[in-house]
Amino acid sequence: MTGPARRLSRFPRPARRLPRLPHLTRLPRIPRPGLRTTLALAFATIAALVAVVIGTLGYHAAAQLIWDDETADFGAAVDSVGRQVQREVLFPGDFAGPSGLSADLVRPIRVTTQSLDPDGTVLPGTARLDLPLVPADQELARAEQPGGTSIGLRHQQGEGYRVAVVSLGGRRGAVQVIQQVGPTEALLTTLRTRTVALVAVVAVLAGAAGRLLAGRITGRLVRLTAAAELVAASGRLDVQVPAAGTDEVGRLGRAFDRMLARLATAKENQRRLVQDAGHELRTPLTSLRTNLAVLPSLDRLPPAEQAALMSDLAEEARELTQLVEELVALAADRKADGQPTEVVLADVVREAAAQARRRSGRQIVVDADATVVTVRPDALARAVGNLLDNAAKFDPAGTGPIEVVVRGPRVEVRDRGPGIEAADLDRVFDRFYRATAARSLPGSGLGLAIVHEVARSHGGTAFAGNREGGGAVIGFTLGS
C-alpha cells in the first residue's frame, strides 16, 4: 500500500444513515360488541350456515331429480318412436296432424315431434320449431335401416333444446323428438331464487330470535354487571343483586349476593372492633399518661410511692400489651393459624393445659378421650388456653382443681369460682364485654370472644353455663 493511500485509510468512513421510517399512526381500536350482540350474530351466522347447507343440498337434490325426470321422459319418447318405426313401415306424414302417431307417442310426456323428408327438410304440417338442421339429420333421413338415432343439444334464439333424430328406414325420412330445456332451467332458477330468499329470511329470523334469546340470557348478566360496577364505584354493599333462576347466572348472582353480605358483615365487625378497641385502649392509655406525668417528680416521692408508681406502670404496660395481642389475634385472618390438620384433640388440650399450669401455678386436670379432629392446632390451643386463663382468673383462691373434659368434639372447662350471673350468660362471648363482678379483675374482655371465633371458624359453637355446686362450665364444640 502506498503512503497517501495509507494516510487516507486512517480517516473513518462516515456512518451510513438509515432512511427515516414514516411515523406510523396507531389506528383507533374498534370497540368489541356486547355479549348480546355477539350471541345474536352467532345465532344468525349458525342459522344462516345451516340454512345454506340445507338449501344447497336440497336445491341440488331437487335439480338432479328434475333433470333426471326430464331426461327419463325424453329417453322414453325416443325409445317409443324407435320401437314403433322398427315394428312397421312408417312415412313422415304418419306423424302429422292431431291424430297422427306423434300424438299417441308423446301425449303423456312433455316432448314434441316433427318429421323430416328424405332430403332432410322439415315436412310442412309437422313443423313445431324452426331448429337448424345438421348433416346428421339428412343422413338419417336417407338411411336404409329404420331406428337409427342421433341425440344432441341445439340452440335457437337463446333457447336450448334436446333433439333426437330417429330414422324411418328405406330412405323414407326421419322423425325429430324435441324437448325444450328452457322451462326446466326457468323452474330451477325459480327454485334457486326461492332457496336464497328462504336462507335470507331464516338468517333474519334467526338474528331476531337470537337477539331476543340473548337478551333473556344476558339481561341478568347486564344487571349483575351494573350492580358490580355500582359497588366498585360507590363502595356500597347494600346493592340489590339479581339472583333469580337456577342456572349458572342465577348461581353467580346468589354467590355475589352472599359475598356482599359477608363483606358487609366483615365491614361492620371491623367498625365495631375499631370502636371497641378504641374504647378499651383509652383507659390504660389514660392511666399511663397520668403516671408518666408524675415521672419527672419521681425523685421527690417517698420510696413506697415510687415503688407503687413503677409497679402500676409495669402492670398497665402488661395489660396494654395483652390487649394489643388479643386484638391482633381476634382481627387476624384465620389462615394465619395454618392449614387444618388431623390431630388428636386430647394432645392439643394437654399441651395447652401444661402451658396454663406454668403461667398460673394452678392444678389442672384433663379427662379426655381419643377423639381425632381436623383443626388448626394453633387456633385451637389459643382457645383452650383462653378458657383456662379465664377459669384461673375467676377462681384465684384455688379451692379446687380446674377440670378439662373432652368428649368427642366437645371441650368443657370447669372451675369452682363464683359462676356466671343469669343476665351475663348470653353476653360472655361478646367482644370487650365484662360482667360487673369482673370489672375489678385484669383482662380485656376479648378472651372468650376469641374462643367463640375459633369455634365458629371450625363449624362449631361456644357455650357457657353454671356448674352444680358452684363454679362455671365454659367450652366449645367443633364441627365435623
Backbone torsions as a table, in degrees:
resi	resn	phi	psi	omega
1	MET	NA	135.8	-178.8
2	THR	-76.9	166.9	-177.5
3	GLY	-62.5	-52.5	179.9
4	PRO	-58.9	-39.4	178.9
5	ALA	-64.1	-38.0	-179.8
6	ARG	-66.2	-38.3	179.5
7	ARG	-68.4	-38.4	179.2
8	LEU	-64.9	-31.6	-178.0
9	SER	-69.9	-11.9	-179.8
10	ARG	-74.8	-23.9	-178.2
11	PHE	-80.8	130.0	-179.9
12	PRO	-68.9	147.6	176.9
13	ARG	-74.6	141.9	178.9
14	PRO	-65.2	138.9	-179.1
15	ALA	-67.0	139.9	179.2
16	ARG	-76.6	127.3	178.0
17	ARG	-84.7	128.5	177.3
18	LEU	-76.5	143.6	177.8
19	PRO	-63.1	137.9	-179.3
20	ARG	-74.7	127.9	179.8
21	LEU	-75.1	143.1	177.4
22	PRO	-63.9	147.8	-179.4
23	HIS	-66.6	123.2	-179.5
24	LEU	-89.1	123.4	177.6
25	THR	-90.8	133.6	179.7
26	ARG	-78.1	126.9	179.2
27	LEU	-70.5	144.1	177.8
28	PRO	-64.0	141.2	-179.5
29	ARG	-74.3	130.1	178.5
30	ILE	-79.5	125.2	-179.3
31	PRO	-64.2	140.3	179.2
32	ARG	-73.7	142.7	178.9
33	PRO	-66.2	159.0	179.8
34	GLY	-71.1	171.0	-178.3
35	LEU	-63.4	-38.5	-179.7
36	ARG	-62.6	-47.1	179.1
37	THR	-64.4	-40.0	179.2
38	THR	-61.3	-45.8	179.5
39	LEU	-65.0	-41.3	179.3
40	ALA	-61.8	-44.2	177.6
41	LEU	-64.5	-38.1	178.8
42	ALA	-63.9	-46.0	178.6
43	PHE	-60.6	-46.3	-179.3
44	ALA	-63.0	-42.1	-179.5
45	THR	-64.5	-45.6	179.9
46	ILE	-63.7	-45.5	179.8
47	ALA	-62.8	-40.4	179.3
48	ALA	-65.0	-42.2	178.3
49	LEU	-62.9	-43.1	178.2
50	VAL	-63.2	-44.1	179.4
51	ALA	-63.9	-38.7	179.0
52	VAL	-64.5	-45.7	-179.8
53	VAL	-62.5	-48.8	-179.0
54	ILE	-65.2	-42.8	179.8
55	GLY	-63.9	-41.4	179.3
56	THR	-64.3	-47.4	179.0
57	LEU	-62.7	-42.4	179.1
58	GLY	-65.0	-40.8	-179.8
59	TYR	-64.3	-46.8	-179.2
60	HIS	-63.9	-37.7	178.1
61	ALA	-65.8	-44.3	179.3
62	ALA	-65.6	-41.5	179.1
63	ALA	-62.8	-41.3	179.1
64	GLN	-63.5	-41.9	178.7
65	LEU	-63.1	-42.5	-179.1
66	ILE	-64.8	-46.3	179.5
67	TRP	-63.9	-40.4	177.8
68	ASP	-63.2	-39.5	179.9
69	ASP	-66.1	-44.7	178.6
70	GLU	-63.9	-41.3	179.1
71	THR	-65.0	-39.8	178.8
72	ALA	-65.1	-41.0	177.4
73	ASP	-61.9	-45.9	-179.6
74	PHE	-62.7	-45.5	178.8
75	GLY	-62.0	-39.1	178.5
76	ALA	-63.2	-40.8	179.0
77	ALA	-64.5	-43.1	-179.6
78	VAL	-64.7	-44.3	178.6
79	ASP	-62.3	-39.3	179.8
80	SER	-62.7	-44.8	178.6
81	VAL	-64.8	-41.5	-179.3
82	GLY	-62.3	-43.0	178.9
83	ARG	-66.5	-37.8	-178.2
84	GLN	-64.4	-45.3	-177.4
85	VAL	-71.6	-19.8	178.0
86	GLN	-84.9	-24.2	179.8
87	ARG	-79.6	-32.9	-175.7
88	GLU	-144.1	164.5	179.9
89	VAL	-83.9	121.6	-177.0
90	LEU	-125.5	154.3	179.1
91	PHE	-119.5	161.1	-179.0
92	PRO	-56.8	-34.8	-178.3
93	GLY	-69.7	-17.8	179.2
94	ASP	-65.3	-18.9	-178.8
95	PHE	-98.2	6.1	-176.9
96	ALA	-89.8	155.2	173.2
97	GLY	80.4	164.4	-178.6
98	PRO	-67.0	-20.8	-179.9
99	SER	-101.0	10.0	-178.6
100	GLY	-74.7	177.9	-178.4
101	LEU	-65.9	-30.0	-178.3
102	SER	-62.6	-33.6	179.6
103	ALA	-64.8	-40.2	179.3
104	ASP	-73.4	-32.0	-174.8
105	LEU	-78.8	-38.8	-170.7
106	VAL	-114.0	6.8	-178.4
107	ARG	-59.4	-42.0	-175.4
108	PRO	-75.2	-11.5	-173.3
109	ILE	-125.6	162.5	-173.4
110	ARG	-89.5	64.7	174.7
111	VAL	-135.6	166.3	177.8
112	THR	-134.8	162.0	-179.5
113	THR	-131.0	156.7	169.2
114	GLN	-150.2	148.4	-171.8
115	SER	-97.7	150.6	176.6
116	LEU	-115.3	137.1	173.4
117	ASP	-70.1	168.1	177.7
118	PRO	-58.3	-24.7	178.0
119	ASP	-85.0	0.4	175.3
120	GLY	92.2	8.6	177.3
121	THR	-95.7	157.0	-178.6
122	VAL	-71.9	128.8	-179.4
123	LEU	-68.4	125.9	177.3
124	PRO	-58.0	141.3	-178.9
125	GLY	94.2	-17.0	177.3
126	THR	-111.7	-5.0	-175.5
127	ALA	-66.5	130.1	175.3
128	ARG	-113.2	-38.9	-176.6
129	LEU	-137.5	145.0	178.8
130	ASP	-90.8	76.5	-178.0
131	LEU	-94.4	146.9	177.7
132	PRO	-68.4	140.6	178.7
133	LEU	-91.5	151.5	179.5
134	VAL	-121.7	161.3	-179.3
135	PRO	-56.8	-30.8	-179.1
136	ALA	-64.6	-28.6	178.5
137	ASP	-65.7	-44.3	-179.6
138	GLN	-66.6	-38.4	178.2
139	GLU	-62.2	-45.5	179.8
140	LEU	-67.9	-32.7	178.9
141	ALA	-66.7	-29.5	179.9
142	ARG	-99.1	9.4	-177.5
143	ALA	-71.3	147.0	177.6
144	GLU	-80.5	-37.3	-176.1
145	GLN	-89.0	133.6	176.9
146	PRO	-77.9	155.2	174.4
147	GLY	92.4	-4.4	176.3
148	GLY	-63.4	136.7	-171.2
149	THR	-132.0	141.4	173.1
150	SER	-133.5	128.4	-176.2
151	ILE	-121.8	136.2	178.2
152	GLY	-162.0	176.2	-179.2
153	LEU	-112.8	127.5	-178.8
154	ARG	-126.9	157.6	-178.3
155	HIS	-126.4	142.4	178.3
156	GLN	-146.9	116.5	179.3
157	GLN	55.3	45.5	175.6
158	GLY	78.6	-0.2	179.2
159	GLU	-103.2	146.2	178.7
160	GLY	-102.7	143.7	-178.0
161	TYR	-138.5	139.4	165.7
162	ARG	-88.6	130.5	-176.9
163	VAL	-129.1	124.6	172.8
164	ALA	-117.5	128.0	179.4
165	VAL	-108.9	121.9	-177.6
166	VAL	-113.5	125.3	-179.2
167	SER	-75.1	138.6	176.0
168	LEU	-85.6	-16.9	-179.9
169	GLY	84.3	163.3	177.3
170	GLY	62.7	25.2	-178.4
171	ARG	56.6	32.0	-177.6
172	ARG	-95.6	-4.9	-179.7
173	GLY	123.7	-163.2	-177.7
174	ALA	-152.3	168.4	178.3
175	VAL	-122.2	131.3	174.2
176	GLN	-97.3	125.1	173.4
177	VAL	-103.0	120.3	-169.7
178	ILE	-122.4	135.3	174.1
179	GLN	-128.0	126.0	-179.4
180	GLN	-80.8	128.4	-178.4
181	VAL	-86.0	-24.4	-175.4
182	GLY	-53.5	-50.6	-179.7
183	PRO	-58.2	-37.2	178.6
184	THR	-66.5	-42.9	178.4
185	GLU	-64.9	-37.5	177.3
186	ALA	-64.6	-39.8	177.7
187	LEU	-62.4	-43.2	179.8
188	LEU	-68.0	-35.7	176.4
189	THR	-63.2	-43.6	176.9
190	THR	-61.7	-43.0	179.1
191	LEU	-62.9	-40.6	179.5
192	ARG	-65.8	-43.1	179.4
193	THR	-62.2	-43.5	179.8
194	ARG	-67.6	-33.6	177.5
195	THR	-65.3	-44.4	178.1
196	VAL	-62.9	-42.4	178.6
197	ALA	-63.2	-40.2	178.6
198	LEU	-63.8	-40.8	177.6
199	VAL	-61.9	-43.4	179.6
200	ALA	-63.6	-43.4	178.9
201	VAL	-63.3	-42.7	178.8
202	VAL	-62.1	-41.2	179.4
203	ALA	-63.8	-43.5	179.6
204	VAL	-64.5	-47.3	179.0
205	LEU	-62.8	-39.0	178.5
206	ALA	-65.1	-39.8	177.1
207	GLY	-63.3	-43.1	178.4
208	ALA	-64.7	-46.6	178.6
209	ALA	-64.1	-38.2	177.9
210	GLY	-64.6	-39.8	178.4
211	ARG	-66.1	-41.1	178.2
212	LEU	-64.3	-46.4	-179.7
213	LEU	-66.5	-40.6	178.3
214	ALA	-63.7	-35.7	176.7
215	GLY	-63.3	-39.2	178.7
216	ARG	-69.5	-35.6	-178.8
217	ILE	-74.1	-44.9	-173.3
218	THR	-90.8	-6.2	-178.4
219	GLY	-58.3	-46.0	179.6
220	ARG	-68.9	-33.1	176.1
221	LEU	-65.2	-39.2	178.2
222	VAL	-63.1	-44.5	178.9
223	ARG	-65.9	-38.6	177.9
224	LEU	-65.3	-39.7	176.3
225	THR	-62.9	-41.5	178.7
226	ALA	-62.6	-40.4	178.6
227	ALA	-64.4	-42.7	179.1
228	ALA	-64.3	-41.0	178.6
229	GLU	-65.1	-36.7	177.7
230	LEU	-65.8	-41.1	177.4
231	VAL	-63.4	-43.1	-179.0
232	ALA	-66.7	-35.8	-176.0
233	ALA	-80.1	-39.9	-173.5
234	SER	-103.0	-19.3	-176.6
235	GLY	78.6	2.6	179.7
236	ARG	-73.5	142.4	179.2
237	LEU	-113.6	4.9	179.7
238	ASP	-103.3	27.4	-178.4
239	VAL	-76.0	137.6	178.0
240	GLN	-74.2	125.1	-176.7
241	VAL	-109.9	128.1	176.2
242	PRO	-67.9	119.9	-176.2
243	ALA	-130.8	27.7	-179.7
244	ALA	-83.0	157.4	177.0
245	GLY	96.5	158.6	179.8
246	THR	-110.7	4.7	-179.4
247	ASP	-86.3	-169.5	-177.0
248	GLU	-63.2	-35.5	179.6
249	VAL	-66.6	-41.8	176.5
250	GLY	-62.6	-42.5	178.0
251	ARG	-62.9	-40.1	177.7
252	LEU	-62.9	-43.3	178.9
253	GLY	-61.7	-44.2	179.0
254	ARG	-65.6	-39.6	177.8
255	ALA	-64.2	-40.4	178.1
256	PHE	-65.7	-37.8	178.2
257	ASP	-65.3	-43.7	177.4
258	ARG	-64.3	-37.2	178.2
259	MET	-62.7	-44.0	178.2
260	LEU	-63.7	-38.9	178.7
261	ALA	-63.2	-42.8	179.2
262	ARG	-67.6	-37.5	176.3
263	LEU	-64.8	-40.2	178.2
264	ALA	-63.9	-41.8	177.9
265	THR	-63.5	-44.1	179.1
266	ALA	-63.3	-38.6	179.2
267	LYS	-66.5	-40.7	177.9
268	GLU	-65.7	-42.4	177.4
269	ASN	-62.8	-38.8	178.2
270	GLN	-64.0	-42.4	178.7
271	ARG	-62.5	-44.4	179.9
272	ARG	-64.9	-39.9	-179.7
273	LEU	-63.3	-42.1	179.5
274	VAL	-65.0	-43.6	179.4
275	GLN	-63.8	-47.8	-179.0
276	ASP	-65.5	-39.4	179.7
277	ALA	-64.7	-41.0	177.4
278	GLY	-61.6	-39.1	178.9
279	HIS	-66.9	-43.4	-177.9
280	GLU	-71.8	-33.9	179.8
281	LEU	-73.6	-21.6	-176.1
282	ARG	-64.5	-38.1	-176.4
283	THR	-66.2	-54.6	179.6
284	PRO	-65.8	-31.3	178.4
285	LEU	-68.0	-39.1	177.2
286	THR	-63.1	-43.7	178.5
287	SER	-64.0	-39.9	178.0
288	LEU	-62.7	-43.6	179.4
289	ARG	-62.4	-38.7	179.1
290	THR	-63.5	-47.5	-179.5
291	ASN	-68.0	-36.5	178.1
292	LEU	-65.2	-30.6	177.1
293	ALA	-67.1	-24.3	-179.4
294	VAL	-85.1	-20.7	-174.7
295	LEU	-56.3	-38.0	180.0
296	PRO	-58.6	-28.6	178.9
297	SER	-103.7	26.5	-177.0
298	LEU	-63.1	-35.5	-176.3
299	ASP	-71.1	-14.9	178.3
300	ARG	-90.6	-5.0	-180.0
301	LEU	-87.9	153.5	175.2
302	PRO	-62.9	155.2	-179.3
303	PRO	-56.0	-36.5	-178.9
304	ALA	-66.1	-41.9	179.8
305	GLU	-70.0	-34.4	176.6
306	GLN	-62.1	-43.8	179.9
307	ALA	-64.9	-40.0	179.6
308	ALA	-65.4	-40.4	179.7
309	LEU	-63.7	-45.0	179.8
310	MET	-65.5	-36.1	177.2
311	SER	-65.6	-41.3	177.9
312	ASP	-62.8	-42.5	179.5
313	LEU	-62.0	-43.6	179.3
314	ALA	-63.9	-41.5	-179.3
315	GLU	-67.4	-41.9	179.3
316	GLU	-66.1	-38.8	176.8
317	ALA	-64.7	-39.2	178.2
318	ARG	-64.3	-45.4	179.6
319	GLU	-63.9	-40.0	179.4
320	LEU	-64.9	-40.6	178.0
321	THR	-63.1	-43.8	179.2
322	GLN	-63.5	-40.3	-180.0
323	LEU	-63.8	-43.6	179.5
324	VAL	-64.1	-42.8	179.1
325	GLU	-61.2	-42.1	179.4
326	GLU	-68.4	-37.0	175.8
327	LEU	-62.2	-44.0	178.6
328	VAL	-63.1	-42.9	179.4
329	ALA	-63.5	-36.7	-178.4
330	LEU	-75.4	-35.6	-176.8
331	ALA	-88.3	-15.4	-176.1
332	ALA	-69.7	152.9	176.5
333	ASP	-64.4	138.5	-178.5
334	ARG	-63.9	-20.0	178.2
335	LYS	-68.6	-16.1	179.5
336	ALA	-66.3	-18.8	179.4
337	ASP	-86.7	7.6	176.8
338	GLY	93.6	175.5	-179.4
339	GLN	-81.3	150.1	177.0
340	PRO	-57.6	137.5	-177.8
341	THR	-133.5	146.1	177.9
342	GLU	-81.2	118.9	-177.6
343	VAL	-136.7	163.9	171.2
344	VAL	-83.4	121.3	-174.3
345	LEU	-60.2	-37.1	-178.6
346	ALA	-62.3	-35.7	-179.4
347	ASP	-64.3	-42.7	179.2
348	VAL	-64.9	-42.0	-178.5
349	VAL	-65.8	-42.9	-178.9
350	ARG	-64.8	-39.0	178.6
351	GLU	-65.6	-43.2	177.1
352	ALA	-63.7	-36.8	178.7
353	ALA	-66.6	-37.1	178.9
354	ALA	-65.0	-41.3	178.2
355	GLN	-65.2	-42.9	178.6
356	ALA	-65.4	-35.0	178.3
357	ARG	-63.4	-39.8	178.8
358	ARG	-70.2	-35.5	-179.1
359	ARG	-71.8	-43.2	-172.4
360	SER	-99.7	-20.3	-175.5
361	GLY	73.3	10.0	-178.9
362	ARG	-86.9	155.6	174.9
363	GLN	-81.6	127.2	-178.9
364	ILE	-126.9	124.9	-178.2
365	VAL	-109.9	129.1	-179.4
366	VAL	-112.1	124.1	175.1
367	ASP	-119.1	102.5	-171.8
368	ALA	-134.6	148.1	173.0
369	ASP	-93.1	-169.8	-174.4
370	ALA	-101.1	35.7	-178.9
371	THR	-64.4	135.9	176.8
372	VAL	-106.8	129.7	-178.3
373	VAL	-130.6	160.2	174.9
374	THR	-107.6	107.5	-172.4
375	VAL	-141.9	174.1	167.2
376	ARG	-93.3	106.0	-169.8
377	PRO	-57.1	-41.3	-177.8
378	ASP	-64.0	-42.9	178.8
379	ALA	-64.8	-41.0	179.7
380	LEU	-65.0	-41.4	178.6
381	ALA	-63.4	-37.3	177.8
382	ARG	-64.5	-41.0	179.7
383	ALA	-64.3	-46.1	179.3
384	VAL	-63.8	-41.0	178.0
385	GLY	-61.3	-40.2	177.8
386	ASN	-64.0	-39.1	177.3
387	LEU	-63.8	-41.9	-179.5
388	LEU	-68.7	-40.7	176.6
389	ASP	-62.9	-39.4	178.4
390	ASN	-63.7	-42.5	179.1
391	ALA	-65.0	-41.6	179.5
392	ALA	-66.4	-34.4	-178.7
393	LYS	-68.6	-38.7	-177.2
394	PHE	-89.2	-3.0	176.0
395	ASP	-131.3	61.1	-174.1
396	PRO	-67.4	-26.1	-178.2
397	ALA	-71.2	-24.7	178.3
398	GLY	67.9	47.6	-179.5
399	THR	-68.9	-17.0	178.8
400	GLY	-158.8	164.0	-180.0
401	PRO	-69.1	152.2	172.2
402	ILE	-81.2	128.6	-175.1
403	GLU	-107.6	137.0	174.5
404	VAL	-120.9	122.5	-177.9
405	VAL	-117.4	126.5	178.4
406	VAL	-119.6	116.5	176.3
407	ARG	-131.4	109.7	-176.0
408	GLY	64.0	-139.0	179.6
409	PRO	-87.2	21.9	-176.7
410	ARG	-112.6	130.6	178.9
411	VAL	-120.6	126.9	178.3
412	GLU	-122.7	137.7	172.8
413	VAL	-117.2	121.8	-175.1
414	ARG	-115.3	133.5	177.4
415	ASP	-128.2	176.6	178.9
416	ARG	-117.3	34.9	178.9
417	GLY	-80.2	-162.0	-176.8
418	PRO	-74.6	-8.5	-177.2
419	GLY	84.2	-171.0	-176.0
420	ILE	-121.2	131.1	176.3
421	GLU	-62.8	146.9	-178.5
422	ALA	-58.6	-35.2	-179.4
423	ALA	-71.0	-17.6	-176.8
424	ASP	-99.5	-7.9	-174.8
425	LEU	-60.7	-36.9	-176.6
426	ASP	-83.1	-3.9	-174.0
427	ARG	-124.1	3.0	-174.5
428	VAL	-66.8	-20.5	-179.8
429	PHE	-96.9	3.4	176.7
430	ASP	-72.8	148.2	178.9
431	ARG	-65.9	133.3	175.9
432	PHE	65.2	8.1	178.4
433	TYR	-80.0	131.8	178.1
434	ARG	-133.5	125.4	179.3
435	ALA	-63.7	162.6	-178.1
436	THR	-59.3	-39.3	-178.6
437	ALA	-72.2	-15.0	-176.4
438	ALA	-101.7	-1.4	-174.3
439	ARG	-72.2	-20.9	177.0
440	SER	-86.9	-6.9	-178.4
441	LEU	-95.1	155.2	177.5
442	PRO	-68.9	156.9	179.8
443	GLY	135.7	165.7	-176.5
444	SER	-112.5	-10.3	-175.2
445	GLY	80.5	16.7	-179.9
446	LEU	-109.8	-12.1	-175.3
447	GLY	-60.5	-50.4	-179.3
448	LEU	-73.1	-27.4	174.8
449	ALA	-63.4	-37.7	176.8
450	ILE	-66.1	-39.5	176.5
451	VAL	-59.1	-44.1	179.6
452	HIS	-62.8	-42.9	-179.6
453	GLU	-65.9	-40.2	178.9
454	VAL	-64.2	-44.7	178.9
455	ALA	-62.4	-43.4	-178.8
456	ARG	-65.3	-39.9	-179.6
457	SER	-66.9	-19.7	177.1
458	HIS	-100.3	15.0	177.1
459	GLY	78.1	17.1	-179.1
460	GLY	-118.1	-163.1	-179.0
461	THR	-139.3	158.5	173.8
462	ALA	-103.5	150.8	-178.5
463	PHE	-142.4	158.2	179.1
464	ALA	-148.6	144.4	178.8
465	GLY	-164.3	179.0	179.6
466	ASN	-101.7	148.6	-177.2
467	ARG	-96.6	142.7	176.9
468	GLU	-64.3	133.7	-178.4
469	GLY	88.1	2.8	178.1
470	GLY	106.6	144.8	-179.1
471	GLY	107.5	-179.3	-176.7
472	ALA	-124.9	153.9	173.0
473	VAL	-123.1	111.9	-177.6
474	ILE	-128.9	137.4	-179.0
475	GLY	-170.1	-160.9	-177.2
476	PHE	-156.8	162.4	173.9
477	THR	-118.7	156.2	178.0
478	LEU	-112.0	141.9	177.1
479	GLY	-73.7	169.6	-179.1
480	SER	-77.0	NA	NA
